[in-house]
Every structure is written in structure tokens, then in C-alpha cells.
Amino acid sequence: MTRRSRDKRAAIVCRHVVEGEPILRAWWSPPTMPADSGWQFMCGTTDEEDPGLAEVWGIFQLVHYDPSIAELLPHEGVSGAFARRDFDERWERVRGESVGGQ
């Protein structure tokens, strides 16, 4: 069992991902509490999620849902955004973009 498969910290996931859409955007910002990973994962159809519709998932759940998420986790500590055009493409850092596309 890897460290990431036991990671119980939380991340925000947009409702579209919860409904089965692929994760195409990711943001990291400093966590606000110990259980917070600082990560937000979205489908990419919108830059903002209604907080009432988003869900909180564990990092271990996200890596199980989409193993490519593990590629992003070493970037913790550097605020920024990551994106890909499709589920089977590699993640790329989006320069000059802050959390939530703002």
C-alpha cells in the first residue's frame, strides 16, 4: 500500500466529476486546516463551482478514481493550476493562473 493510497486528507471535487465527467483541471493553494489537502479538482466546463454542489473527497479516493492525480501530488507547496484537454492526456502546469481560474 502506497502513502498516497492511505492519504486521508480532503479535496474539493466539482459536481460534474461526481456525476462521472473526467477531471481536466486541478488547483492547489495552501490548505486552511490539517485535514485539507489544498487541492480542488474540476471537469473544466466551468471555472467556478457552486460550493453547495461540490463534494469533499479523500485524496485516496481521487487517486483510485483517476490514477493520474498521483502525478500532481508532488507539486503541493507551489500554488498553481494544472490542466489537460482529455482524460488520457498528460497534465500540464497552467502558468499565470490562480485558483479557480481567477
matplotlib code that plots the C-alpha trace (Angstrom):
import matplotlib.pyplot as plt

x = [0.0, 1.5, 1.5, -1.0, -3.4, -3.6, -3.8, -6.9, -6.7, -9.6, -10.0, -12.9, -14.4, -16.9, -20.4, -19.7, -16.8, -19.0, -21.5, -18.8, -17.1, -13.3, -11.1, -9.5, -8.5, -6.7, -5.7, -3.5, -3.5, -2.3, -4.6, -6.8, -6.8, -4.8, -7.4, -7.4, -5.0, -5.4, -6.5, -9.5, -10.5, -12.9, -14.2, -13.1, -16.6, -16.6, -14.0, -16.2, -18.2, -21.2, -19.9, -23.3, -22.9, -19.3, -18.2, -15.3, -13.4, -10.3, -7.0, -7.0, -10.5, -9.3, -6.2, -8.4, -10.9, -8.2, -4.6, -3.1, -3.9, -0.9, 1.3, 0.1, 0.6, 4.3, 3.5, 2.0, 3.6, 3.5, 0.2, -1.0, -3.2, -2.9, -4.9, -5.3, -7.6, -8.8, -8.7, -5.9, -3.6, -0.7, -1.2, 0.5, 1.0, -1.0, 1.3, -0.1, -3.4, -4.6, -7.0, -10.4, -9.1, -9.2]
y = [0.0, 3.3, 6.5, 8.1, 5.2, 5.9, 9.7, 10.8, 14.5, 16.1, 17.8, 19.7, 17.9, 19.6, 18.0, 17.1, 14.9, 13.3, 12.6, 10.9, 13.7, 13.4, 15.6, 18.1, 20.9, 21.0, 23.8, 23.7, 26.5, 26.4, 24.3, 26.0, 23.2, 20.0, 17.7, 19.9, 18.9, 22.3, 20.6, 21.4, 19.1, 20.1, 18.9, 22.0, 23.1, 26.0, 27.8, 28.2, 25.6, 26.4, 25.4, 23.9, 21.4, 20.5, 17.4, 16.6, 13.5, 12.0, 12.1, 8.3, 8.3, 10.6, 8.6, 5.5, 7.3, 8.8, 7.4, 10.3, 12.5, 11.0, 12.9, 16.2, 15.5, 16.2, 19.8, 20.5, 23.6, 25.6, 27.3, 26.9, 25.3, 22.2, 21.2, 18.7, 18.6, 15.0, 12.2, 10.3, 13.3, 14.4, 17.1, 20.5, 23.4, 26.5, 29.5, 32.7, 31.2, 31.2, 29.0, 28.8, 30.5, 33.9]
z = [0.0, -1.0, 1.0, -1.4, -1.1, 2.6, 2.3, 4.2, 3.5, 1.8, -1.7, -3.3, -6.3, -8.7, -9.1, -12.8, -11.7, -9.1, -11.9, -14.0, -16.0, -16.2, -14.1, -16.5, -14.2, -10.8, -8.5, -5.4, -2.8, 0.8, 3.0, 5.5, 8.1, 8.7, 7.0, 3.9, 1.1, -0.7, -3.9, -6.0, -9.0, -11.7, -15.0, -16.9, -18.1, -15.7, -13.6, -10.6, -8.7, -6.5, -3.1, -2.3, -5.2, -4.8, -2.7, -0.5, -1.4, 0.1, -1.9, -1.8, -3.4, -6.1, -6.9, -7.1, -9.4, -11.6, -11.1, -12.9, -9.9, -8.3, -10.8, -9.4, -5.7, -5.7, -6.7, -3.3, -1.8, -5.1, -5.6, -9.2, -11.7, -13.9, -16.9, -19.7, -22.7, -22.3, -19.7, -21.4, -21.9, -19.6, -17.0, -17.8, -15.4, -16.4, -16.0, -14.6, -13.5, -9.9, -8.0, -9.7, -12.9, -11.3]

ax = plt.figure().add_subplot(projection="3d")
ax.plot(x, y, z, "-o")
ax.set_aspect("equal")
plt.show()
